């Protein structure tokens, strides 16, 4: 298992360059890959390890050209919205989010994720969607007495189960 540090992005990503003001899931290359059966890897911290253990033939990545936005809402004394401002998240905030993920991965014994990548996964086994695979991992963990979440035990279970599903 690895982060495919020396790998290249999906070929569809090579057609586009430069920063986009779109959020990650709205990038044209993400939309194109979704049509081909790829789904963005979940962003929830509890699944931060997933691209690392996902079968390599069923995962890919593209450069992250997206903009992550901070939205600030102003309210009056009655709770009514009086203004909304959107601004790109500063690099320091993005680094903080990456640092939290890296700390979580380190606690699982995994190296940090390569920066600047958006991971996309294809469902494995008999499951039609990524959500169905994740629900299966949670149910399998519970059936085997393993708490689903960020633990070495759940990581090992997910790795083994994803490998078995991919080989079916």
Buried (B, 14 or more C-beta within 10 A) or exposed (E): BEBBEEBEBBEBBEEBEEEBEBEBEEBBBBEBBEEEEBBBBBEEBBBBBBBBBBBEEBBBBBBBBBBEEEEEEEEEEEEEEEEEEEEBBEEEEBEEEBEEBBEBBEEBEBEEBBEEBBBBBBBBBEBEEBEEBBEBBBEBBEEEEBEBEBBEBBBEBBBEBBBEBBEE
